[in-house]
Amino acid sequence: MQEPREMGVELFLLKLGEYESYLTRPGGRIVFRQRFTVIDPGTRLEFVLPSQQLFQLKIHPVIQVTPN
């Protein structure tokens, strides 16, 4: 059995703002969730994954709702 792996991504193409990232397994089960803010190009996300398993990284902007 292999050890978990530290992974990361640099987010050069996202606009400035607040986002939420999800790592999901096939079937959609969320195994990791993190809210982060892009303050400059190259913002980095880091996480640890079990080796030899398939995951999908999804990133969505956080929509700010202002009360009326």
Secondary structure, DSSP 8 states (H G I E B T S, - for coil): ----EEEEEEE-S--SEEEEEEEE-TTS-EEEEEEEEE-STTEEEEEEE-TT---EEEEEE-------
